[in-house]
Amino acid sequence: MKYDAIVVGSGAGGGIAACLLAEAGKKVLVLEKGRELGFADVPRDHLRNHRFAKYGHGTGPEIDGNPRLFNGRQVRPHEGGYQNNASCVGGGTLVYGAQAWRFHPLDFRMATTYGVPDGSSLADWPIQYEDLERYYERAEWEIGVAGGEPAPQMPPRRPYPMPAFPHTTKAKKLKAGCDKLGWTYQTPPLLINSVDHAGRKACTHCQHCVGFACPVDAKNGTQNTVIPRALVSGNCVLESKAYVTRLLKSRGGKVTGVSYVNERGERCSASSEVVVLACGAIETARLMLNSRLGGPMVGTSLQGHYYAIVAGIMRDPIWDGDGPGVSISTLEFNHGNPGIIGGGMMADDFITLPVGYAMNFRPSGVPSWGQAHKDWMRETYRRFMQVGGPIHEIPKVDCRVNVSTSVRDRWGVPAASLSGTTHPETVRTTKFMLERATEWLKASGAERTYHGEPGLHLSAGQHQAGTCRMGTDPAASVVDVDCRVHGHDNLFIADSSVHVTNGGFNPVLTIMALSFRTTDRLIKSW
């Protein structure tokens, strides 16, 4: 069948692109390789969830038949190194923590602000904060954000459609720490209903937010906002469990549609005037490479986020079980740190479940089992909190996505092969932010703090970005300022692969804002 547009992927970018195109009267086919999942399909299994996938994850892709290579080693979706994003209708927005930050204006001018470190591919975006400002606001209102006043380090903006979540017991301690240090603070913006909104219930403050589906549908993702709008328009067809194997081209090289495998395992093809890729930074690059499209920069400068996280043990119990858990943040060190490239946002975090605490926050000298382990859990879990956040990652060209010459998935498509490490400046910035997080916890009353030591490694994961970066020079980028692939007037990308840098924040609101902008400009030029 012939469509006006085919959108590959239904996550933060793809869902918005499909909605805008369908509401503009275009006939749209959305192909999502994952299933449509509800709360009952994503059980509250503490050992099998998207944040802690010790024995599986429940949110796709399927464990068997979807390999990747990580530094030459074959890995499955729930194993370390895979850099997995959820694969389902709504993508990662079904189970994300939903922090809804705008990037700082300087995030778009990192090279100009700090210079380009040797061996890095640090560059400015070809657009600025002002180009995204109204699209940030559109995402905040059409998808639904709860939050308070902006930080003093950020530009002024329209208030959010929902009020901020209240401070938890932990946040009240951290607020006192900020006051003692003279730091400013604010409530983190969340794509979660703090009150009943858009026909769906308010958050019930449960302890299973990040990594899980919401029991009352209060978490705002594309699966419960823009995708239903697209379907109601009557102009959108959504096929789940539809796996796109390659892009189709004419003899002249023009993209004409896609080849895919449907839910029944049948080989299919669909044609369209326009194709929008929204598979995430790894899978979009993989599809482009397997389709032999996009030029030599496809797959390069893969990045994500190092996290500068410090654990603190307070003198008295502070655990109140009040989810989502994240309710205070500071941008004191997002930029302007002498001798440091960038910085980052710091916040308290979502509720750490007991098994996550035992696995990820057990200090050296504490056994991993037995009575001594149980004693440590009993003595410290209710007194534990963590602060930290994503820091500015400095990209490198050779941190990248390739496709394997020997490993294929269940449909015979060459698997993604991930390799490289981030730049040493990323490690240096992380160490600086670890010192600031430690300072915050101690000022807030922690009697003990501890953290891991960062080293060079590949960083992508749920914040993966950068493999099809935006730019004006086709020799140094993959898409133009409208996120149109250079040399292909009908092929667009609407996910984080176009990010030139990934900010010192969770990137999902920027993905959404870019998709609103890209699709809006596409419709106006059609």
ZAMAR-180808 format. One line per field, with one value per residue (C-alpha): chain; x, y, z; residue number from 1. Coordinates in steps of 0.2 Angstrom, whole numbers. Layout:
% ZAMAR-180808
c = (A, ...) .
u = (X, ...) .
v = (Y, ...) .
w = (Z, ...) .
k = (NUM, ...) .
***
This chain:
% ZAMAR-180808
c = (A, A, A, A, A, A, A, A, A, A, A, A, A, A, A, A, A, A, A, A, A, A, A, A, A, A, A, A, A, A, A, A, A, A, A, A, A, A, A, A, A, A, A, A, A, A, A, A, A, A, A, A, A, A, A, A, A, A, A, A, A, A, A, A, A, A, A, A, A, A, A, A, A, A, A, A, A, A, A, A, A, A, A, A, A, A, A, A, A, A, A, A, A, A, A, A, A, A, A, A, A, A, A, A, A, A, A, A, A, A, A, A, A, A, A, A, A, A, A, A, A, A, A, A, A, A, A, A, A, A, A, A, A, A, A, A, A, A, A, A, A, A, A, A, A, A, A, A, A, A, A, A, A, A, A, A, A, A, A, A, A, A, A, A, A, A, A, A, A, A, A, A, A, A, A, A, A, A, A, A, A, A, A, A, A, A, A, A, A, A, A, A, A, A, A, A, A, A, A, A, A, A, A, A, A, A, A, A, A, A, A, A, A, A, A, A, A, A, A, A, A, A, A, A, A, A, A, A, A, A, A, A, A, A, A, A, A, A, A, A, A, A, A, A, A, A, A, A, A, A, A, A, A, A, A, A, A, A, A, A, A, A, A, A, A, A, A, A, A, A, A, A, A, A, A, A, A, A, A, A, A, A, A, A, A, A, A, A, A, A, A, A, A, A, A, A, A, A, A, A, A, A, A, A, A, A, A, A, A, A, A, A, A, A, A, A, A, A, A, A, A, A, A, A, A, A, A, A, A, A, A, A, A, A, A, A, A, A, A, A, A, A, A, A, A, A, A, A, A, A, A, A, A, A, A, A, A, A, A, A, A, A, A, A, A, A, A, A, A, A, A, A, A, A, A, A, A, A, A, A, A, A, A, A, A, A, A, A, A, A, A, A, A, A, A, A, A, A, A, A, A, A, A, A, A, A, A, A, A, A, A, A, A, A, A, A, A, A, A, A, A, A, A, A, A, A, A, A, A, A, A, A, A, A, A, A, A, A, A, A, A, A, A, A, A, A, A, A, A, A, A, A, A, A, A, A, A, A, A, A, A, A, A, A, A, A, A, A, A, A, A, A, A, A, A, A, A, A, A, A, A, A, A, A, A, A, A, A, A, A, A, A, A, A, A, A, A, A, A, A, A, A, A, A, A, A, A, A, A, A, A, A, A, A, A, A, A, A, A, A, A, A, A, A, A, A) .
u = (0, 6, 6, 11, 23, 30, 37, 49, 48, 34, 44, 47, 51, 41, 25, 25, 30, 16, 3, 7, 7, -9, -18, -11, -21, -7, -9, 3, 10, 19, 30, 35, 46, 40, 23, 9, 11, 0, 3, -1, 12, 26, 26, 34, 48, 63, 75, 67, 64, 71, 81, 87, 88, 97, 87, 77, 67, 49, 50, 59, 67, 65, 80, 83, 86, 92, 110, 123, 141, 150, 168, 168, 158, 141, 128, 109, 96, 97, 116, 129, 135, 119, 114, 96, 81, 63, 56, 37, 23, 29, 47, 56, 42, 32, 45, 55, 58, 51, 62, 57, 72, 75, 94, 103, 107, 125, 122, 120, 136, 148, 163, 162, 160, 174, 185, 187, 198, 211, 204, 186, 172, 164, 154, 141, 123, 118, 102, 101, 90, 79, 75, 68, 60, 42, 43, 49, 34, 23, 30, 27, 9, 4, 13, 10, 23, 22, 34, 38, 48, 63, 80, 89, 102, 88, 79, 61, 47, 28, 22, 19, 2, 3, 10, 26, 27, 29, 46, 49, 58, 75, 72, 69, 86, 94, 85, 93, 110, 107, 103, 119, 129, 121, 115, 99, 87, 71, 59, 63, 50, 42, 31, 20, 2, 4, -15, -28, -24, -30, -43, -30, -27, -14, 1, -2, 16, 20, 38, 39, 41, 57, 59, 41, 24, 12, -3, -14, -7, -1, 16, 14, 23, 19, 9, -5, -4, 0, -1, -20, -22, -15, -26, -42, -38, -42, -26, -14, -11, 0, 8, 17, 29, 34, 52, 60, 75, 80, 75, 70, 77, 74, 88, 92, 95, 78, 71, 54, 48, 53, 55, 49, 43, 26, 19, 15, 33, 29, 41, 32, 35, 27, 30, 28, 33, 42, 51, 54, 66, 64, 72, 85, 103, 109, 95, 93, 111, 111, 96, 105, 121, 112, 103, 119, 113, 119, 137, 153, 147, 133, 136, 150, 151, 139, 136, 125, 128, 140, 131, 140, 131, 135, 127, 124, 120, 110, 110, 92, 79, 73, 64, 46, 41, 34, 37, 42, 56, 65, 59, 74, 88, 101, 109, 123, 136, 128, 140, 153, 165, 183, 194, 180, 171, 152, 145, 128, 112, 111, 95, 89, 84, 69, 66, 80, 72, 80, 88, 95, 102, 110, 118, 123, 126, 135, 152, 168, 170, 151, 147, 135, 126, 124, 120, 132, 124, 106, 113, 119, 103, 93, 104, 107, 93, 81, 95, 101, 99, 108, 111, 119, 114, 120, 135, 140, 148, 162, 160, 173, 171, 177, 164, 152, 139, 145, 136, 143, 150, 147, 133, 115, 98, 83, 78, 96, 100, 118, 118, 124, 142, 146, 164, 175, 175, 171, 184, 195, 187, 171, 179, 187, 170, 162, 175, 171, 153, 156, 164, 150, 137, 147, 148, 129, 126, 138, 130, 113, 118, 126, 137, 145, 146, 154, 154, 163, 177, 174, 185, 184, 170, 157, 142, 125, 111, 94, 101, 110, 112, 123, 126, 117, 121, 114, 125, 127, 142, 137, 155, 154, 136, 121, 106, 103, 95, 78, 84, 83, 96, 109, 106, 89, 75, 62, 71, 70, 76, 66, 76, 91, 103, 103, 110, 127, 129, 118, 117, 119, 101, 90, 87, 69, 61, 74, 69, 51, 54, 65, 52, 38, 50, 55, 38, 31, 43, 41, 22, 24, 36, 26) .
v = (0, 18, 30, 48, 45, 30, 32, 19, 19, 25, 32, 50, 56, 44, 46, 65, 64, 52, 62, 79, 71, 62, 77, 87, 75, 63, 45, 38, 20, 18, 3, -2, -18, -20, -25, -14, -16, -11, -11, -30, -34, -26, -34, -27, -39, -32, -43, -41, -23, -10, -1, -17, -31, -45, -59, -50, -34, -37, -22, -29, -32, -51, -59, -72, -67, -49, -49, -35, -34, -24, -21, -38, -48, -54, -48, -50, -36, -38, -39, -26, -17, -19, -1, -6, 5, -1, -9, -7, 5, 22, 16, 21, 33, 19, 15, 31, 41, 56, 70, 84, 96, 109, 110, 125, 138, 135, 116, 121, 130, 119, 121, 139, 140, 128, 125, 108, 96, 86, 69, 74, 78, 92, 104, 117, 113, 122, 128, 137, 137, 150, 139, 126, 137, 136, 118, 115, 123, 114, 97, 103, 107, 94, 79, 86, 92, 95, 107, 124, 139, 137, 138, 155, 148, 145, 157, 162, 152, 149, 140, 121, 114, 105, 110, 103, 87, 90, 88, 71, 69, 67, 83, 93, 87, 92, 109, 112, 107, 119, 133, 129, 130, 145, 135, 138, 123, 119, 105, 94, 95, 78, 71, 64, 70, 78, 81, 73, 79, 75, 62, 52, 50, 59, 50, 38, 41, 22, 16, 8, 23, 22, 5, 1, 5, 16, 7, 22, 28, 45, 44, 54, 45, 45, 28, 38, 55, 58, 40, 39, 56, 50, 34, 44, 55, 41, 44, 33, 14, 7, -10, -17, -31, -25, -26, -14, -23, -10, 6, 4, 15, 19, 16, 34, 32, 40, 32, 25, 15, 1, -18, -26, -42, -41, -49, -66, -67, -62, -52, -36, -19, -2, 13, 32, 49, 52, 41, 47, 36, 36, 20, 28, 32, 14, 6, 21, 21, 2, 4, 17, 7, -9, 1, 10, 27, 43, 44, 41, 50, 38, 29, 40, 50, 39, 46, 45, 51, 47, 49, 57, 48, 48, 38, 45, 37, 49, 49, 45, 36, 46, 33, 38, 28, 43, 41, 45, 50, 64, 81, 93, 98, 111, 118, 127, 117, 115, 127, 140, 128, 135, 123, 111, 108, 109, 101, 94, 94, 86, 79, 66, 51, 40, 27, 14, -3, -14, -26, -11, -4, -21, -23, -5, 3, -10, -2, -12, -23, -27, -46, -49, -62, -69, -62, -47, -42, -43, -33, -19, -19, -17, -4, 7, 5, 17, 30, 29, 42, 47, 62, 65, 66, 66, 76, 84, 70, 75, 64, 56, 50, 33, 29, 22, 10, -1, -17, -34, -44, -61, -59, -57, -56, -69, -61, -62, -43, -38, -34, -18, -18, -5, 1, 14, 25, 42, 56, 58, 76, 67, 57, 73, 82, 67, 68, 86, 83, 68, 81, 93, 79, 73, 91, 92, 76, 81, 98, 89, 79, 63, 54, 44, 46, 35, 32, 23, 29, 34, 27, 27, 17, 17, 27, 26, 16, 24, 42, 36, 50, 57, 44, 54, 72, 88, 100, 111, 102, 85, 79, 82, 78, 67, 78, 96, 109, 102, 84, 79, 67, 76, 71, 63, 76, 64, 55, 63, 58, 61, 54, 58, 52, 70, 77, 85, 85, 78, 91, 90, 84, 70, 72, 66, 84, 89, 74, 78, 97, 92, 80, 94, 106, 94, 88, 105, 111, 96, 98, 117, 113, 98) .
w = (0, -3, 11, 12, 27, 35, 53, 60, 79, 91, 105, 110, 93, 82, 91, 89, 71, 67, 77, 68, 51, 53, 60, 45, 34, 29, 28, 40, 43, 60, 61, 79, 82, 100, 107, 114, 132, 147, 166, 167, 154, 163, 180, 196, 196, 205, 196, 178, 174, 162, 176, 184, 171, 180, 173, 159, 157, 151, 139, 124, 113, 115, 124, 110, 92, 95, 98, 97, 98, 112, 109, 100, 112, 108, 121, 123, 127, 146, 147, 151, 136, 125, 129, 128, 126, 129, 113, 113, 108, 116, 117, 132, 137, 144, 158, 159, 174, 164, 169, 157, 156, 143, 137, 143, 130, 131, 128, 110, 109, 119, 106, 106, 125, 129, 114, 106, 116, 106, 100, 103, 90, 101, 90, 91, 86, 70, 79, 95, 111, 104, 89, 100, 113, 107, 103, 121, 127, 115, 122, 139, 136, 124, 132, 150, 162, 181, 189, 197, 193, 182, 190, 190, 178, 164, 153, 159, 152, 153, 168, 166, 165, 181, 198, 205, 215, 234, 242, 250, 267, 257, 248, 263, 270, 253, 253, 270, 263, 248, 260, 270, 255, 247, 232, 222, 220, 211, 209, 194, 180, 177, 162, 176, 181, 198, 197, 186, 169, 151, 156, 166, 185, 195, 201, 216, 223, 222, 223, 205, 193, 183, 174, 176, 168, 178, 187, 184, 168, 176, 167, 150, 136, 117, 120, 130, 122, 104, 97, 102, 94, 78, 78, 82, 67, 55, 45, 55, 54, 68, 66, 81, 81, 64, 61, 48, 39, 27, 18, -1, -14, -32, -45, -43, -25, -19, -3, -9, 7, 18, 19, 35, 44, 51, 67, 58, 51, 33, 23, 18, 10, 10, 0, 4, -1, 15, 28, 46, 56, 75, 81, 94, 91, 89, 79, 67, 63, 61, 49, 39, 38, 33, 19, 14, 16, 25, 21, 32, 47, 51, 67, 73, 89, 99, 116, 131, 149, 162, 179, 194, 208, 226, 240, 257, 274, 285, 304, 305, 294, 280, 269, 267, 252, 243, 224, 211, 223, 213, 220, 222, 210, 208, 192, 201, 192, 175, 167, 172, 182, 181, 171, 168, 151, 155, 171, 174, 184, 201, 209, 222, 212, 210, 224, 225, 227, 240, 227, 218, 234, 238, 221, 216, 233, 243, 249, 249, 264, 265, 260, 246, 256, 274, 291, 289, 272, 281, 295, 283, 274, 290, 297, 282, 269, 277, 280, 262, 249, 233, 223, 206, 188, 170, 165, 149, 139, 126, 110, 100, 82, 85, 99, 87, 79, 65, 58, 61, 47, 56, 68, 62, 71, 69, 52, 45, 47, 52, 71, 78, 84, 97, 101, 108, 124, 128, 130, 145, 148, 152, 166, 173, 173, 181, 195, 198, 199, 211, 222, 222, 225, 240, 246, 245, 254, 268, 270, 271, 286, 279, 291, 277, 258, 245, 226, 212, 203, 184, 170, 151, 144, 131, 136, 128, 136, 139, 135, 118, 106, 92, 78, 65, 71, 64, 54, 39, 31, 24, 26, 45, 49, 43, 44, 40, 52, 48, 52, 34, 29, 17, -1, 3, 2, 9, 23, 40, 58, 73, 88, 98, 85, 78, 94, 92, 111, 124, 137, 155, 157, 153, 135, 132, 131, 118, 108, 109, 105, 90, 83, 85, 75, 62, 58, 59, 46, 35, 35, 30, 16, 9) .
k = (1, 2, 3, 4, 5, 6, 7, 8, 9, 10, 11, 12, 13, 14, 15, 16, 17, 18, 19, 20, 21, 22, 23, 24, 25, 26, 27, 28, 29, 30, 31, 32, 33, 34, 35, 36, 37, 38, 39, 40, 41, 42, 43, 44, 45, 46, 47, 48, 49, 50, 51, 52, 53, 54, 55, 56, 57, 58, 59, 60, 61, 62, 63, 64, 65, 66, 67, 68, 69, 70, 71, 72, 73, 74, 75, 76, 77, 78, 79, 80, 81, 82, 83, 84, 85, 86, 87, 88, 89, 90, 91, 92, 93, 94, 95, 96, 97, 98, 99, 100, 101, 102, 103, 104, 105, 106, 107, 108, 109, 110, 111, 112, 113, 114, 115, 116, 117, 118, 119, 120, 121, 122, 123, 124, 125, 126, 127, 128, 129, 130, 131, 132, 133, 134, 135, 136, 137, 138, 139, 140, 141, 142, 143, 144, 145, 146, 147, 148, 149, 150, 151, 152, 153, 154, 155, 156, 157, 158, 159, 160, 161, 162, 163, 164, 165, 166, 167, 168, 169, 170, 171, 172, 173, 174, 175, 176, 177, 178, 179, 180, 181, 182, 183, 184, 185, 186, 187, 188, 189, 190, 191, 192, 193, 194, 195, 196, 197, 198, 199, 200, 201, 202, 203, 204, 205, 206, 207, 208, 209, 210, 211, 212, 213, 214, 215, 216, 217, 218, 219, 220, 221, 222, 223, 224, 225, 226, 227, 228, 229, 230, 231, 232, 233, 234, 235, 236, 237, 238, 239, 240, 241, 242, 243, 244, 245, 246, 247, 248, 249, 250, 251, 252, 253, 254, 255, 256, 257, 258, 259, 260, 261, 262, 263, 264, 265, 266, 267, 268, 269, 270, 271, 272, 273, 274, 275, 276, 277, 278, 279, 280, 281, 282, 283, 284, 285, 286, 287, 288, 289, 290, 291, 292, 293, 294, 295, 296, 297, 298, 299, 300, 301, 302, 303, 304, 305, 306, 307, 308, 309, 310, 311, 312, 313, 314, 315, 316, 317, 318, 319, 320, 321, 322, 323, 324, 325, 326, 327, 328, 329, 330, 331, 332, 333, 334, 335, 336, 337, 338, 339, 340, 341, 342, 343, 344, 345, 346, 347, 348, 349, 350, 351, 352, 353, 354, 355, 356, 357, 358, 359, 360, 361, 362, 363, 364, 365, 366, 367, 368, 369, 370, 371, 372, 373, 374, 375, 376, 377, 378, 379, 380, 381, 382, 383, 384, 385, 386, 387, 388, 389, 390, 391, 392, 393, 394, 395, 396, 397, 398, 399, 400, 401, 402, 403, 404, 405, 406, 407, 408, 409, 410, 411, 412, 413, 414, 415, 416, 417, 418, 419, 420, 421, 422, 423, 424, 425, 426, 427, 428, 429, 430, 431, 432, 433, 434, 435, 436, 437, 438, 439, 440, 441, 442, 443, 444, 445, 446, 447, 448, 449, 450, 451, 452, 453, 454, 455, 456, 457, 458, 459, 460, 461, 462, 463, 464, 465, 466, 467, 468, 469, 470, 471, 472, 473, 474, 475, 476, 477, 478, 479, 480, 481, 482, 483, 484, 485, 486, 487, 488, 489, 490, 491, 492, 493, 494, 495, 496, 497, 498, 499, 500, 501, 502, 503, 504, 505, 506, 507, 508, 509, 510, 511, 512, 513, 514, 515, 516, 517, 518, 519, 520, 521, 522, 523, 524, 525, 526) .
***
